[in-house]
Amino acid sequence: MSKDSKGLLKYLGLIFISLLLTFKLPRDSYSVIQYLIKPIRFENSVLYLSGLGPLILLIVGIKGLFKLRWFENRSRLLVIIMVFVVIMPIMIKSLNIAKSFCFSHYEGVQAIDFKDANIQITGLKGNEATFKVKLGLIDYGCGNRDVGIRMYLPESMKPLINGNFIDFKDTYNTYGHGREINIVKEINVQLAEGANIEDIIDSHWDWETVYFDLYNDDSSSKLIYHGV
């Protein structure tokens, strides 16, 4: 193998690793790099540093391509466009195919992966709080299935509400084969005695981890959603 061929594999490998580090883990809202370099939380703000490592690898990989004989007489802008428009989408597609293949071997609700989520408190009235939850799921299994959902709030919220979890109460139908389902749910929750809006704000619950329990009569699975 020629020196340029080895260099091509090396620098494309760095670009691929930069994408792999930022690719979301199964049933999780975090990537590998976010577990390695967690956000730094201040009193009222959060500093994200997890993107620096993959960004450096990406820059090193692209700059390395400039040195190869095949690209040395070509426009650097053209090489950058090729990386972002052709090479990186192919790499991301390959990661998605690999994830889809792995999930297709699971049974029941374990074949469902986490897409995204958004959790907000949209109302506080008396001793009742209204949670609005947007939850995106992808079912990689085969066939339809009914899914129930429970949401387990962070430890900081447990003293403030009645109960250990919030049950969506409805069941949702998924269709498998990589199809997405987007759930929007508003749920009223009774606050614990003595809890008030200031307690909820001071808890910074939206910075913490929320667990979603997917279940039906045949199986169950846990999804992890990390706050800011």
BADO-986000 format. One record per residue (C-alpha): residue number from 1; residue in one letter; y, z, x. Coordinates in steps of 0.1 Angstrom, whole numbers, plus 5000, padded with zeros to 4 digits. Each point is the difference from the previous one (the first is absolute). Layout:
BADO-986000
<pt fikol="NUM" dotor="A" yy="Y" zz="Z" xx="X"/>
...
***
This chain:
BADO-986000
<pt fikol="1" dotor="M" yy="5000" zz="5000" xx="5000"/>
<pt fikol="2" dotor="S" yy="5034" zz="4990" xx="5014"/>
<pt fikol="3" dotor="K" yy="5028" zz="5024" xx="5007"/>
<pt fikol="4" dotor="D" yy="5020" zz="4986" xx="4971"/>
<pt fikol="5" dotor="S" yy="4971" zz="5004" xx="4976"/>
<pt fikol="6" dotor="K" yy="4996" zz="5036" xx="5010"/>
<pt fikol="7" dotor="G" yy="5037" zz="5006" xx="4996"/>
<pt fikol="8" dotor="L" yy="4999" zz="4985" xx="4966"/>
<pt fikol="9" dotor="L" yy="4973" zz="5023" xx="4989"/>
<pt fikol="10" dotor="K" yy="5017" zz="5029" xx="5015"/>
<pt fikol="11" dotor="Y" yy="5034" zz="4995" xx="4984"/>
<pt fikol="12" dotor="L" yy="4985" zz="4989" xx="4966"/>
<pt fikol="13" dotor="G" yy="4980" zz="5032" xx="5003"/>
<pt fikol="14" dotor="L" yy="5031" zz="5021" xx="5004"/>
<pt fikol="15" dotor="I" yy="5015" zz="4984" xx="4969"/>
<pt fikol="16" dotor="F" yy="4968" zz="5006" xx="4980"/>
<pt fikol="17" dotor="I" yy="4999" zz="5037" xx="5011"/>
<pt fikol="18" dotor="S" yy="5037" zz="5004" xx="4989"/>
<pt fikol="19" dotor="L" yy="4989" zz="4988" xx="4965"/>
<pt fikol="20" dotor="L" yy="4968" zz="5021" xx="5000"/>
<pt fikol="21" dotor="L" yy="5020" zz="5031" xx="5008"/>
<pt fikol="22" dotor="T" yy="5022" zz="4995" xx="4970"/>
<pt fikol="23" dotor="F" yy="4973" zz="4989" xx="4976"/>
<pt fikol="24" dotor="K" yy="4994" zz="5026" xx="4972"/>
<pt fikol="25" dotor="L" yy="4968" zz="5020" xx="5003"/>
<pt fikol="26" dotor="P" yy="4974" zz="4998" xx="4972"/>
<pt fikol="27" dotor="R" yy="5011" zz="5021" xx="4969"/>
<pt fikol="28" dotor="D" yy="5030" zz="5012" xx="5019"/>
<pt fikol="29" dotor="S" yy="5038" zz="4992" xx="5000"/>
<pt fikol="30" dotor="Y" yy="5001" zz="5007" xx="5038"/>
<pt fikol="31" dotor="S" yy="4991" zz="4977" xx="5028"/>
<pt fikol="32" dotor="V" yy="4984" zz="5011" xx="5033"/>
<pt fikol="33" dotor="I" yy="5033" zz="5001" xx="5018"/>
<pt fikol="34" dotor="Q" yy="5015" zz="5022" xx="4973"/>
<pt fikol="35" dotor="Y" yy="4973" zz="5026" xx="5006"/>
<pt fikol="36" dotor="L" yy="5006" zz="4998" xx="5037"/>
<pt fikol="37" dotor="I" yy="5038" zz="5002" xx="4998"/>
<pt fikol="38" dotor="K" yy="5009" zz="5019" xx="4969"/>
<pt fikol="39" dotor="P" yy="5036" zz="5000" xx="4985"/>
<pt fikol="40" dotor="I" yy="5023" zz="5026" xx="5013"/>
<pt fikol="41" dotor="R" yy="5015" zz="5020" xx="4971"/>
<pt fikol="42" dotor="F" yy="5034" zz="5016" xx="5002"/>
<pt fikol="43" dotor="E" yy="5016" zz="5022" xx="4973"/>
<pt fikol="44" dotor="N" yy="5011" zz="4971" xx="4978"/>
<pt fikol="45" dotor="S" yy="4988" zz="4968" xx="5018"/>
<pt fikol="46" dotor="V" yy="4970" zz="4984" xx="5016"/>
<pt fikol="47" dotor="L" yy="4998" zz="4981" xx="5034"/>
<pt fikol="48" dotor="Y" yy="4973" zz="4973" xx="5003"/>
<pt fikol="49" dotor="L" yy="4988" zz="4992" xx="5035"/>
<pt fikol="50" dotor="S" yy="4965" zz="4985" xx="4992"/>
<pt fikol="51" dotor="G" yy="5013" zz="4965" xx="5000"/>
<pt fikol="52" dotor="L" yy="5012" zz="5001" xx="5036"/>
<pt fikol="53" dotor="G" yy="4965" zz="4997" xx="5016"/>
<pt fikol="54" dotor="P" yy="4989" zz="4969" xx="4981"/>
<pt fikol="55" dotor="L" yy="5034" zz="4984" xx="5004"/>
<pt fikol="56" dotor="I" yy="4998" zz="5004" xx="5038"/>
<pt fikol="57" dotor="L" yy="4965" zz="4985" xx="5000"/>
<pt fikol="58" dotor="L" yy="5012" zz="4971" xx="4979"/>
<pt fikol="59" dotor="I" yy="5030" zz="4993" xx="5023"/>
<pt fikol="60" dotor="V" yy="4978" zz="5002" xx="5031"/>
<pt fikol="61" dotor="G" yy="4975" zz="4976" xx="4984"/>
<pt fikol="62" dotor="I" yy="5026" zz="4975" xx="4991"/>
<pt fikol="63" dotor="K" yy="5017" zz="5002" xx="5034"/>
<pt fikol="64" dotor="G" yy="4966" zz="4995" xx="5016"/>
<pt fikol="65" dotor="L" yy="4995" zz="4968" xx="4980"/>
<pt fikol="66" dotor="F" yy="5032" zz="4986" xx="5016"/>
<pt fikol="67" dotor="K" yy="4984" zz="5003" xx="5034"/>
<pt fikol="68" dotor="L" yy="4970" zz="4978" xx="4992"/>
<pt fikol="69" dotor="R" yy="4999" zz="4964" xx="5012"/>
<pt fikol="70" dotor="W" yy="4997" zz="4986" xx="4965"/>
<pt fikol="71" dotor="F" yy="5032" zz="5016" xx="4988"/>
<pt fikol="72" dotor="E" yy="5022" zz="5001" xx="5032"/>
<pt fikol="73" dotor="N" yy="5018" zz="4968" xx="4992"/>
<pt fikol="74" dotor="R" yy="5003" zz="5006" xx="4962"/>
<pt fikol="75" dotor="S" yy="5028" zz="5017" xx="4981"/>
<pt fikol="76" dotor="R" yy="4996" zz="5038" xx="5000"/>
<pt fikol="77" dotor="L" yy="5013" zz="5000" xx="4964"/>
<pt fikol="78" dotor="L" yy="4972" zz="4975" xx="4991"/>
<pt fikol="79" dotor="V" yy="4974" zz="5024" xx="5015"/>
<pt fikol="80" dotor="I" yy="5014" zz="5029" xx="4981"/>
<pt fikol="81" dotor="I" yy="5000" zz="4981" xx="4967"/>
<pt fikol="82" dotor="M" yy="4964" zz="4989" xx="5007"/>
<pt fikol="83" dotor="V" yy="4990" zz="5037" xx="5006"/>
<pt fikol="84" dotor="F" yy="5016" zz="5012" xx="4967"/>
<pt fikol="85" dotor="V" yy="4992" zz="4971" xx="4978"/>
<pt fikol="86" dotor="V" yy="4965" zz="4989" xx="5012"/>
<pt fikol="87" dotor="I" yy="4983" zz="5025" xx="5023"/>
<pt fikol="88" dotor="M" yy="5009" zz="5033" xx="4984"/>
<pt fikol="89" dotor="P" yy="4992" zz="4989" xx="4964"/>
<pt fikol="90" dotor="I" yy="4966" zz="4988" xx="5012"/>
<pt fikol="91" dotor="M" yy="4994" zz="5034" xx="5016"/>
<pt fikol="92" dotor="I" yy="5011" zz="5019" xx="4969"/>
<pt fikol="93" dotor="K" yy="4977" zz="4978" xx="4979"/>
<pt fikol="94" dotor="S" yy="4971" zz="5007" xx="5022"/>
<pt fikol="95" dotor="L" yy="5006" zz="5038" xx="4997"/>
<pt fikol="96" dotor="N" yy="5002" zz="4997" xx="4962"/>
<pt fikol="97" dotor="I" yy="4967" zz="4980" xx="4999"/>
<pt fikol="98" dotor="A" yy="4983" zz="5026" xx="5022"/>
<pt fikol="99" dotor="K" yy="5013" zz="5028" xx="4977"/>
<pt fikol="100" dotor="S" yy="4989" zz="4981" xx="4969"/>
<pt fikol="101" dotor="F" yy="4965" zz="4995" xx="5014"/>
<pt fikol="102" dotor="C" yy="4996" zz="5037" xx="5009"/>
<pt fikol="103" dotor="F" yy="5012" zz="5012" xx="4966"/>
<pt fikol="104" dotor="S" yy="4977" zz="4975" xx="4981"/>
<pt fikol="105" dotor="H" yy="4970" zz="5020" xx="5013"/>
<pt fikol="106" dotor="Y" yy="5012" zz="5032" xx="4982"/>
<pt fikol="107" dotor="E" yy="4988" zz="5008" xx="4965"/>
<pt fikol="108" dotor="G" yy="5020" zz="5012" xx="4970"/>
<pt fikol="109" dotor="V" yy="5036" zz="5012" xx="5005"/>
<pt fikol="110" dotor="Q" yy="4994" zz="5003" xx="5037"/>
<pt fikol="111" dotor="A" yy="5006" zz="4963" xx="5002"/>
<pt fikol="112" dotor="I" yy="5036" zz="5006" xx="4989"/>
<pt fikol="113" dotor="D" yy="5027" zz="5001" xx="5027"/>
<pt fikol="114" dotor="F" yy="5035" zz="5014" xx="5000"/>
<pt fikol="115" dotor="K" yy="5028" zz="4974" xx="4998"/>
<pt fikol="116" dotor="D" yy="5032" zz="5020" xx="4996"/>
<pt fikol="117" dotor="A" yy="5015" zz="5029" xx="4980"/>
<pt fikol="118" dotor="N" yy="5033" zz="5014" xx="4989"/>
<pt fikol="119" dotor="I" yy="5004" zz="5035" xx="4986"/>
<pt fikol="120" dotor="Q" yy="5032" zz="5014" xx="4985"/>
<pt fikol="121" dotor="I" yy="5011" zz="5028" xx="4978"/>
<pt fikol="122" dotor="T" yy="5021" zz="4982" xx="4974"/>
<pt fikol="123" dotor="G" yy="5008" zz="5030" xx="4977"/>
<pt fikol="124" dotor="L" yy="5002" zz="5038" xx="4999"/>
<pt fikol="125" dotor="K" yy="5006" zz="5016" xx="4967"/>
<pt fikol="126" dotor="G" yy="4993" zz="5037" xx="4993"/>
<pt fikol="127" dotor="N" yy="4967" zz="5009" xx="5016"/>
<pt fikol="128" dotor="E" yy="4987" zz="4964" xx="5000"/>
<pt fikol="129" dotor="A" yy="5002" zz="4973" xx="5028"/>
<pt fikol="130" dotor="T" yy="4994" zz="4963" xx="4995"/>
<pt fikol="131" dotor="F" yy="4982" zz="4982" xx="5028"/>
<pt fikol="132" dotor="K" yy="5002" zz="4962" xx="5001"/>
<pt fikol="133" dotor="V" yy="4971" zz="4985" xx="5021"/>
<pt fikol="134" dotor="K" yy="4996" zz="4964" xx="5011"/>
<pt fikol="135" dotor="L" yy="4966" zz="4994" xx="5015"/>
<pt fikol="136" dotor="G" yy="4987" zz="4967" xx="5013"/>
<pt fikol="137" dotor="L" yy="4963" zz="4996" xx="5005"/>
<pt fikol="138" dotor="I" yy="4977" zz="4972" xx="5013"/>
<pt fikol="139" dotor="D" yy="4964" zz="4998" xx="4988"/>
<pt fikol="140" dotor="Y" yy="4977" zz="4982" xx="5025"/>
<pt fikol="141" dotor="G" yy="4969" zz="5006" xx="4980"/>
<pt fikol="142" dotor="C" yy="4982" zz="4977" xx="4976"/>
<pt fikol="143" dotor="G" yy="5004" zz="5002" xx="4962"/>
<pt fikol="144" dotor="N" yy="5022" zz="5022" xx="4978"/>
<pt fikol="145" dotor="R" yy="5001" zz="5038" xx="5001"/>
<pt fikol="146" dotor="D" yy="5019" zz="5027" xx="4982"/>
<pt fikol="147" dotor="V" yy="5019" zz="5024" xx="5022"/>
<pt fikol="148" dotor="G" yy="5015" zz="5034" xx="4994"/>
<pt fikol="149" dotor="I" yy="5027" zz="5015" xx="5022"/>
<pt fikol="150" dotor="R" yy="5010" zz="5034" xx="5011"/>
<pt fikol="151" dotor="M" yy="5030" zz="5007" xx="5022"/>
<pt fikol="152" dotor="Y" yy="4999" zz="5031" xx="5023"/>
<pt fikol="153" dotor="L" yy="5036" zz="5011" xx="5010"/>
<pt fikol="154" dotor="P" yy="5009" zz="5015" xx="5034"/>
<pt fikol="155" dotor="E" yy="4994" zz="5037" xx="5007"/>
<pt fikol="156" dotor="S" yy="5038" zz="5006" xx="4997"/>
<pt fikol="157" dotor="M" yy="4999" zz="4990" xx="4963"/>
<pt fikol="158" dotor="K" yy="4969" zz="5020" xx="4990"/>
<pt fikol="159" dotor="P" yy="5019" zz="5032" xx="4994"/>
<pt fikol="160" dotor="L" yy="5026" zz="4981" xx="4979"/>
<pt fikol="161" dotor="I" yy="4978" zz="4984" xx="4975"/>
<pt fikol="162" dotor="N" yy="4972" zz="5011" xx="4977"/>
<pt fikol="163" dotor="G" yy="4967" zz="4986" xx="5013"/>
<pt fikol="164" dotor="N" yy="4986" zz="4986" xx="5032"/>
<pt fikol="165" dotor="F" yy="5002" zz="4963" xx="4991"/>
<pt fikol="166" dotor="I" yy="5016" zz="4976" xx="4975"/>
<pt fikol="167" dotor="D" yy="4976" zz="4980" xx="4979"/>
<pt fikol="168" dotor="F" yy="5011" zz="4965" xx="4989"/>
<pt fikol="169" dotor="K" yy="4977" zz="5005" xx="4970"/>
<pt fikol="170" dotor="D" yy="4998" zz="4962" xx="4994"/>
<pt fikol="171" dotor="T" yy="4972" zz="4978" xx="5015"/>
<pt fikol="172" dotor="Y" yy="5009" zz="4967" xx="5017"/>
<pt fikol="173" dotor="N" yy="4979" zz="4969" xx="5003"/>
<pt fikol="174" dotor="T" yy="4997" zz="4982" xx="5033"/>
<pt fikol="175" dotor="Y" yy="4985" zz="4965" xx="5005"/>
<pt fikol="176" dotor="G" yy="4987" zz="4999" xx="5035"/>
<pt fikol="177" dotor="H" yy="5000" zz="4971" xx="5024"/>
<pt fikol="178" dotor="G" yy="5032" zz="5011" xx="5018"/>
<pt fikol="179" dotor="R" yy="5021" zz="5001" xx="4968"/>
<pt fikol="180" dotor="E" yy="5029" zz="5024" xx="4998"/>
<pt fikol="181" dotor="I" yy="5009" zz="5025" xx="4973"/>
<pt fikol="182" dotor="N" yy="5034" zz="5015" xx="4998"/>
<pt fikol="183" dotor="I" yy="5003" zz="5033" xx="4980"/>
<pt fikol="184" dotor="V" yy="5032" zz="5015" xx="4988"/>
<pt fikol="185" dotor="K" yy="4996" zz="5035" xx="4984"/>
<pt fikol="186" dotor="E" yy="5025" zz="5026" xx="4988"/>
<pt fikol="187" dotor="I" yy="4985" zz="5035" xx="4998"/>
<pt fikol="188" dotor="N" yy="5016" zz="5032" xx="4987"/>
<pt fikol="189" dotor="V" yy="4989" zz="5031" xx="5019"/>
<pt fikol="190" dotor="Q" yy="5007" zz="5036" xx="4992"/>
<pt fikol="191" dotor="L" yy="5017" zz="5020" xx="5027"/>
<pt fikol="192" dotor="A" yy="4987" zz="5034" xx="5010"/>
<pt fikol="193" dotor="E" yy="5018" zz="5030" xx="4987"/>
<pt fikol="194" dotor="G" yy="5032" zz="5006" xx="5019"/>
<pt fikol="195" dotor="A" yy="5001" zz="4966" xx="5017"/>
<pt fikol="196" dotor="N" yy="5031" zz="4979" xx="4998"/>
<pt fikol="197" dotor="I" yy="5016" zz="4968" xx="5012"/>
<pt fikol="198" dotor="E" yy="5013" zz="5016" xx="5032"/>
<pt fikol="199" dotor="D" yy="4965" zz="5012" xx="5009"/>
<pt fikol="200" dotor="I" yy="4987" zz="4964" xx="4996"/>
<pt fikol="201" dotor="I" yy="5028" zz="4985" xx="5021"/>
<pt fikol="202" dotor="D" yy="4997" zz="5026" xx="5028"/>
<pt fikol="203" dotor="S" yy="4962" zz="4994" xx="5002"/>
<pt fikol="204" dotor="H" yy="5005" zz="4965" xx="5014"/>
<pt fikol="205" dotor="W" yy="4968" zz="4991" xx="4983"/>
<pt fikol="206" dotor="D" yy="5007" zz="4963" xx="5003"/>
<pt fikol="207" dotor="W" yy="4996" zz="5004" xx="5038"/>
<pt fikol="208" dotor="E" yy="4964" zz="5012" xx="4997"/>
<pt fikol="209" dotor="T" yy="4966" zz="4985" xx="4993"/>
<pt fikol="210" dotor="V" yy="4988" zz="4992" xx="4965"/>
<pt fikol="211" dotor="Y" yy="4963" zz="4993" xx="4992"/>
<pt fikol="212" dotor="F" yy="4988" zz="4977" xx="4972"/>
<pt fikol="213" dotor="D" yy="4965" zz="5006" xx="4987"/>
<pt fikol="214" dotor="L" yy="4984" zz="4968" xx="4985"/>
<pt fikol="215" dotor="Y" yy="4969" zz="5007" xx="4979"/>
<pt fikol="216" dotor="N" yy="4977" zz="4988" xx="4973"/>
<pt fikol="217" dotor="D" yy="4965" zz="5010" xx="4989"/>
<pt fikol="218" dotor="D" yy="4984" zz="4983" xx="5030"/>
<pt fikol="219" dotor="S" yy="5021" zz="5008" xx="5030"/>
<pt fikol="220" dotor="S" yy="5033" zz="5015" xx="5014"/>
<pt fikol="221" dotor="S" yy="5024" zz="4992" xx="5028"/>
<pt fikol="222" dotor="K" yy="5031" zz="5016" xx="5016"/>
<pt fikol="223" dotor="L" yy="5032" zz="4981" xx="5009"/>
<pt fikol="224" dotor="I" yy="5026" zz="5015" xx="5023"/>
<pt fikol="225" dotor="Y" yy="5037" zz="4994" xx="4995"/>
<pt fikol="226" dotor="H" yy="5023" zz="5014" xx="5027"/>
<pt fikol="227" dotor="G" yy="5036" zz="5008" xx="4991"/>
<pt fikol="228" dotor="V" yy="5030" zz="4989" xx="5020"/>
***
